[in-house]
Amino acid sequence: MTKTGAKKSEFRPNDYVVYPAHGVGRILRIEEQEVAGMRLELFVISFDKDKMTLRVPTAKATSVGMRSLSSPDIIEQALKTLKGRARVKRAMWSRRAQEYEQKINSGDLISIAEVVRDLHRADDQPEQSYSERQLYEAALERLTRELAAVERIDEDAAAVRIDQMLVARAA
């Protein structure tokens, strides 16, 4: 336990972590800052792709859903999810879009894979709407980045692997 009452975090500088609203980032350092008269210990997380740095109080990291990268088992499960049949509900698009958005921002890799699977369009299928495309790309990017970080491959190789799964499903 630290003096703030939180248990010492399992996250360390240079660890890759998943922040639900932003995807995969790397902890640069842990620093102390004074905010509103209180001393706070903060993770400084860099999201290189977005050219963004985020500061998360160490005591709040788990409650905001920050987590370590998925295990290889979860990665396999997510890739298997991509091969499944798309489950498109007959609800109005606005309701479905909201659900997809929630799944993407949950940070849960299986949920993100479900969005990729459900919104993926084969070449012979009709065009996606702009909002469908945005959600699909957001989910695909999150999945690709985490796969790349876990398997220590570059994002292009991860994208190829995901695409192979989606194409295998269509065949």
Backbone as numpy.savetxt, mean C-alpha at the origin, in Angstrom:
# Nx Ny Nz CAx CAy CAz Cx Cy Cz
9.17 -0.23 27.70 8.34 0.97 27.70 9.21 2.23 27.70
8.82 3.20 26.91 9.54 4.46 26.91 8.87 5.40 27.90
9.46 6.59 28.06 8.89 7.52 29.02 7.49 8.02 28.60
7.14 7.86 27.33 5.81 8.29 26.89 4.76 7.22 27.16
5.21 6.05 27.64 4.25 5.00 27.95 4.01 4.04 26.79
4.62 4.34 25.65 4.44 3.45 24.49 5.53 2.39 24.53
5.23 1.22 24.00 6.27 0.21 23.97 7.27 0.59 22.87
8.50 0.19 23.06 9.53 0.53 22.09 9.11 -0.06 20.74
9.21 0.75 19.73 8.70 0.36 18.42 9.54 -0.74 17.77
8.85 -1.49 16.89 9.57 -2.53 16.14 10.19 -1.93 14.88
9.94 -0.65 14.61 10.47 -0.01 13.41 11.80 0.67 13.69
12.72 0.57 12.75 14.04 1.19 12.91 14.42 1.97 11.65
15.36 2.91 11.79 15.83 3.63 10.60 16.26 2.64 9.51
15.99 3.01 8.26 16.26 2.22 7.06 15.26 1.09 6.81
14.34 0.85 7.74 13.28 -0.15 7.50 12.31 0.40 6.46
11.81 -0.50 5.63 10.71 -0.14 4.74 9.43 -0.43 5.51
8.49 0.50 5.44 7.21 0.34 6.13 6.09 0.70 5.16
4.88 0.28 5.53 3.71 0.64 4.74 2.86 1.58 5.58
2.62 2.77 5.03 1.73 3.72 5.68 0.45 3.68 4.86
-0.70 3.34 5.48 -1.92 3.08 4.72 -2.28 4.11 3.64
-2.19 5.37 3.96 -2.63 6.37 2.98 -1.59 6.67 1.89
-0.34 6.20 2.07 0.70 6.56 1.11 1.48 5.40 0.53
1.30 4.20 1.08 2.03 3.05 0.55 3.39 2.86 1.20
4.34 2.36 0.40 5.65 1.99 0.92 6.58 3.19 1.04
7.17 3.34 2.23 8.16 4.39 2.47 9.31 3.80 3.26
10.37 4.59 3.41 11.53 4.13 4.17 11.77 5.07 5.33
11.97 4.50 6.52 12.24 5.32 7.70 13.67 5.86 7.58
13.78 7.19 7.54 15.10 7.81 7.45 15.75 7.87 8.82
14.96 8.31 9.81 15.50 8.46 11.16 14.35 8.62 12.15
14.72 8.59 13.42 13.76 8.87 14.48 14.27 10.14 15.15
13.42 11.14 15.25 13.86 12.41 15.83 12.89 12.89 16.89
13.37 13.79 17.73 12.50 14.40 18.73 12.18 15.81 18.30
10.93 16.21 18.51 10.50 17.57 18.19 9.57 18.05 19.27
9.56 19.37 19.45 8.61 19.92 20.41 7.40 20.42 19.63
6.23 19.89 19.98 4.99 20.28 19.31 4.00 20.68 20.39
3.52 21.91 20.32 2.56 22.43 21.30 3.04 22.20 22.74
4.31 22.45 22.95 4.86 22.34 24.29 5.16 20.92 24.76
4.93 19.94 23.89 5.20 18.54 24.28 6.35 18.01 23.44
7.20 17.19 24.05 8.27 16.53 23.29 7.70 15.29 22.64
7.88 15.19 21.35 7.39 14.03 20.62 8.53 13.32 19.92
8.49 12.01 19.94 9.44 11.21 19.18 8.74 10.86 17.87
9.40 11.16 16.75 8.77 10.98 15.45 9.59 10.11 14.51
8.89 9.29 13.73 9.53 8.58 12.62 9.55 9.57 11.47
10.67 9.70 10.80 10.74 10.51 9.59 10.78 9.52 8.45
9.69 9.48 7.67 9.54 8.48 6.60 9.59 9.18 5.25
10.40 8.62 4.37 10.54 9.19 3.03 9.79 8.32 2.02
9.01 8.98 1.18 8.33 8.31 0.07 8.98 8.90 -1.19
10.09 8.28 -1.62 10.89 8.83 -2.72 10.08 9.10 -3.97
9.26 8.14 -4.34 8.48 8.23 -5.58 7.60 9.49 -5.58
7.03 9.82 -4.42 6.15 10.98 -4.31 6.90 12.24 -3.89
8.22 12.11 -3.70 9.03 13.23 -3.21 8.38 13.84 -1.97
8.07 12.96 -1.01 7.35 13.39 0.18 8.04 12.82 1.42
8.02 13.62 2.48 8.51 13.15 3.77 7.38 13.29 4.77
7.20 12.26 5.57 6.11 12.24 6.54 6.70 12.05 7.92
6.16 12.77 8.91 6.59 12.57 10.29 5.43 11.97 11.06
5.68 10.80 11.64 4.64 10.08 12.37 5.11 9.89 13.82
4.30 10.33 14.80 4.69 10.09 16.19 4.88 8.60 16.42
5.99 8.21 17.05 6.29 6.80 17.25 5.18 6.13 18.06
4.58 6.86 18.99 3.53 6.28 19.84 2.25 6.00 19.05
2.07 6.68 17.92 0.84 6.53 17.14 1.01 5.63 15.91
2.23 5.19 15.65 2.52 4.45 14.41 1.56 3.29 14.19
1.40 2.42 15.19 0.54 1.26 14.97 -0.94 1.64 14.93
-1.34 2.62 15.72 -2.76 3.00 15.73 -3.19 3.65 14.42
-2.26 4.26 13.67 -2.63 4.82 12.36 -2.49 3.78 11.26
-2.08 2.56 11.64 -2.03 1.47 10.66 -0.69 1.27 10.00
0.34 1.98 10.46 1.67 1.78 9.88 2.10 0.34 10.20
2.67 -0.33 9.20 3.07 -1.72 9.41 4.34 -2.03 8.66
4.94 -3.16 9.02 6.11 -3.65 8.29 5.65 -4.15 6.93
6.59 -4.39 6.04 6.24 -4.96 4.74 5.58 -6.32 4.94
4.77 -6.71 3.99 4.09 -8.00 4.06 5.09 -9.15 4.00
4.69 -10.27 4.58 5.54 -11.46 4.53 5.42 -12.06 3.13
6.38 -12.90 2.74 6.29 -13.58 1.43 4.98 -14.35 1.27
4.43 -14.90 2.36 3.15 -15.62 2.29 2.03 -14.69 1.86
2.00 -13.51 2.45 0.95 -12.53 2.10 1.12 -12.08 0.65
2.37 -11.90 0.22 2.64 -11.52 -1.17 2.07 -12.60 -2.11
2.34 -13.87 -1.79 1.83 -14.96 -2.62 0.30 -14.96 -2.65
-0.30 -14.73 -1.48 -1.75 -14.68 -1.39 -2.31 -13.54 -2.25
-1.65 -12.39 -2.21 -2.09 -11.24 -3.01 -1.97 -11.55 -4.49
-0.86 -12.19 -4.89 -0.69 -12.54 -6.30 -1.72 -13.57 -6.74
-2.05 -14.50 -5.84 -3.07 -15.49 -6.13 -4.44 -14.81 -6.31
-4.68 -13.79 -5.50 -5.93 -13.02 -5.58 -6.10 -12.43 -6.98
-4.99 -12.00 -7.57 -5.04 -11.40 -8.91 -5.57 -12.38 -9.95
-5.31 -13.67 -9.74 -5.73 -14.68 -10.71 -7.22 -15.00 -10.60
-7.84 -14.61 -9.49 -9.26 -14.93 -9.28 -10.16 -14.18 -10.25
-11.43 -14.54 -10.20 -12.42 -13.85 -11.04 -12.74 -12.49 -10.46
-12.86 -11.50 -11.32 -13.21 -10.15 -10.86 -14.60 -10.20 -10.23
-14.71 -9.58 -9.08 -16.02 -9.52 -8.42 -16.51 -8.09 -8.49
-17.35 -7.84 -9.47 -17.86 -6.48 -9.63 -19.31 -6.46 -9.18
-19.54 -5.71 -8.12 -20.91 -5.62 -7.60 -21.74 -4.76 -8.54
-23.02 -4.96 -8.48 -23.92 -4.19 -9.33 -24.37 -2.89 -8.67
-23.61 -2.45 -7.67 -23.96 -1.20 -6.99 -23.60 -0.02 -7.90
-24.08 1.15 -7.52 -23.75 2.35 -8.29 -22.24 2.58 -8.23
-21.69 3.19 -9.28 -20.26 3.40 -9.35 -19.74 4.20 -8.15
-20.48 5.23 -7.74 -19.99 6.06 -6.63 -19.80 5.23 -5.36
-20.70 4.30 -5.11 -20.60 3.43 -3.93 -19.41 2.48 -4.07
-19.26 1.88 -5.27 -18.13 0.97 -5.51 -16.81 1.71 -5.41
-16.77 2.91 -5.99 -15.54 3.72 -5.97 -15.12 4.00 -4.53
-16.09 4.28 -3.69 -15.82 4.53 -2.27 -15.22 3.29 -1.61
-15.80 2.14 -1.91 -15.30 0.88 -1.34 -13.87 0.61 -1.83
-13.61 0.83 -3.11 -12.27 0.62 -3.66 -11.27 1.55 -2.97
-11.66 2.80 -2.81 -10.82 3.80 -2.16 -10.46 3.35 -0.73
-11.47 2.85 -0.01 -11.24 2.38 1.36 -10.28 1.20 1.38
-10.44 0.29 0.43 -9.55 -0.87 0.37 -8.11 -0.43 0.09
-7.95 0.51 -0.83 -6.60 0.99 -1.17 -5.96 1.64 0.06
-6.72 2.49 0.75 -6.18 3.22 1.89 -6.12 2.40 3.18
-6.63 1.17 3.13 -6.56 0.31 4.32 -5.12 -0.14 4.54
-4.35 -0.15 3.45 -2.98 -0.62 3.55 -2.89 -2.15 3.53
-4.04 -2.82 3.48 -4.06 -4.29 3.47 -3.78 -4.78 2.05
-2.69 -5.52 1.89 -2.24 -5.91 0.56 -3.25 -6.78 -0.19
-3.93 -7.67 0.51 -4.93 -8.53 -0.14 -6.08 -7.66 -0.68
-6.54 -6.71 0.12 -7.61 -5.80 -0.32 -7.18 -4.99 -1.54
-5.93 -4.55 -1.53 -5.40 -3.78 -2.67 -5.36 -4.66 -3.92
-4.94 -5.92 -3.73 -4.91 -6.86 -4.86 -6.32 -7.08 -5.41
-7.33 -7.11 -4.53 -8.72 -7.28 -4.98 -9.13 -6.11 -5.87
-8.73 -4.90 -5.52 -9.06 -3.72 -6.33 -8.39 -3.84 -7.70
-7.12 -4.23 -7.71 -6.40 -4.40 -8.99 -7.13 -5.44 -9.84
-7.46 -6.57 -9.22 -8.16 -7.65 -9.94 -9.50 -7.16 -10.50
-10.29 -6.50 -9.66 -11.64 -6.09 -10.06 -11.65 -4.99 -11.11
-10.63 -4.14 -11.11 -10.62 -3.01 -12.06 -9.72 -3.25 -13.28
-9.01 -4.38 -13.30 -8.13 -4.66 -14.44 -8.96 -4.87 -15.70
-8.49 -4.28 -16.79 -9.15 -4.44 -18.08 -8.20 -5.10 -19.07
-8.64 -6.19 -19.68 -7.86 -6.83 -20.74 -7.96 -5.94 -21.97
-7.04 -6.14 -22.91 -7.01 -5.29 -24.11 -8.30 -5.33 -24.91
-9.01 -6.46 -24.85 -10.24 -6.58 -25.65 -11.48 -6.08 -24.90
-11.30 -5.52 -23.71 -12.45 -5.03 -22.95 -12.64 -3.54 -23.16
-13.86 -3.04 -22.85 -14.11 -1.61 -23.06 -13.21 -0.73 -22.18
-13.01 0.50 -22.63 -12.19 1.48 -21.91 -12.73 1.72 -20.50
-11.82 2.07 -19.59 -12.24 2.43 -18.23 -12.57 3.91 -18.20
-13.43 4.26 -17.26 -13.70 5.69 -17.05 -12.47 6.29 -16.37
-12.40 7.61 -16.34 -11.27 8.29 -15.72 -11.12 7.88 -14.26
-12.20 7.88 -13.50 -12.11 7.57 -12.06 -11.74 6.10 -11.83
-12.24 5.22 -12.69 -11.87 3.80 -12.59 -10.36 3.64 -12.81
-9.89 4.32 -13.83 -8.46 4.26 -14.18 -7.60 4.78 -13.03
-8.02 5.89 -12.40 -7.28 6.48 -11.28 -7.17 5.49 -10.12
-8.29 4.87 -9.77 -8.31 3.90 -8.67 -7.45 2.68 -9.01
-7.59 2.21 -10.23 -6.81 1.04 -10.67 -5.32 1.34 -10.57
-4.91 2.50 -11.08 -3.49 2.85 -11.06 -2.97 3.04 -9.64
-3.78 3.62 -8.77 -3.37 3.81 -7.37 -3.14 2.46 -6.70
-4.08 1.53 -6.90 -3.98 0.20 -6.30 -2.79 -0.56 -6.89
-2.64 -0.49 -8.20 -1.55 -1.18 -8.89 -0.19 -0.66 -8.40
-0.09 0.63 -8.23 1.17 1.24 -7.77 1.52 0.76 -6.36
0.52 0.73 -5.47 0.77 0.27 -4.10 1.24 -1.19 -4.10
0.54 -2.01 -4.87 0.87 -3.44 -4.95 2.29 -3.62 -5.52
2.57 -2.91 -6.59 3.87 -3.01 -7.25 5.00 -2.60 -6.32
4.84 -1.47 -5.63 5.89 -0.99 -4.73 6.16 -1.96 -3.59
5.08 -2.52 -3.02 5.31 -3.44 -1.90 5.94 -4.74 -2.39
5.48 -5.26 -3.52 6.07 -6.47 -4.09 7.57 -6.24 -4.35
7.90 -5.10 -4.95 9.30 -4.77 -5.25 10.14 -4.70 -3.97
9.60 -4.05 -2.94 10.35 -3.90 -1.68 10.55 -5.24 -0.98
9.50 -6.07 -0.96 9.60 -7.36 -0.27 10.56 -8.30 -1.00
10.44 -8.35 -2.31 11.27 -9.29 -3.08 12.61 -8.70 -3.50
12.84 -7.45 -3.09 14.09 -6.73 -3.41 14.38 -6.76 -4.92
13.36 -6.41 -5.67 13.50 -6.29 -7.13 13.08 -4.87 -7.50
13.38 -4.43 -8.71 12.94 -3.08 -9.04 11.45 -3.09 -9.41
10.87 -1.90 -9.42 9.42 -1.80 -9.63 9.00 -2.29 -11.01
9.87 -2.13 -12.01 9.53 -2.62 -13.35 9.37 -4.14 -13.35
10.29 -4.83 -12.68 10.21 -6.29 -12.60 8.96 -6.71 -11.83
8.63 -5.97 -10.77 7.42 -6.27 -10.00 6.17 -6.05 -10.86
6.17 -4.99 -11.65 5.02 -4.68 -12.52 4.82 -5.79 -13.55
5.93 -6.31 -14.08 5.86 -7.40 -15.06 5.25 -8.64 -14.41
5.69 -8.92 -13.18 5.18 -10.10 -12.47 3.66 -9.99 -12.23
3.22 -8.82 -11.82 1.79 -8.60 -11.57 1.01 -8.72 -12.87
1.56 -8.13 -13.92 0.89 -8.19 -15.22 0.76 -9.63 -15.70
1.78 -10.44 -15.48 1.72 -11.86 -15.87 0.57 -12.57 -15.15
0.37 -12.25 -13.88 -0.72 -12.85 -13.11 -2.08 -12.46 -13.71
-2.21 -11.17 -14.02 -3.48 -10.67 -14.55 -3.76 -11.26 -15.94
-2.72 -11.40 -16.76 -2.88 -11.96 -18.10 -3.18 -13.45 -18.01
-2.54 -14.13 -17.07 -2.77 -15.57 -16.87 -4.24 -15.82 -16.54
-4.81 -14.91 -15.77 -6.23 -15.04 -15.40 -7.12 -14.94 -16.64
-6.77 -14.00 -17.52 -7.60 -13.77 -18.70 -7.52 -14.92 -19.69
-6.42 -15.64 -19.70 -6.22 -16.72 -20.67 -7.13 -17.91 -20.40
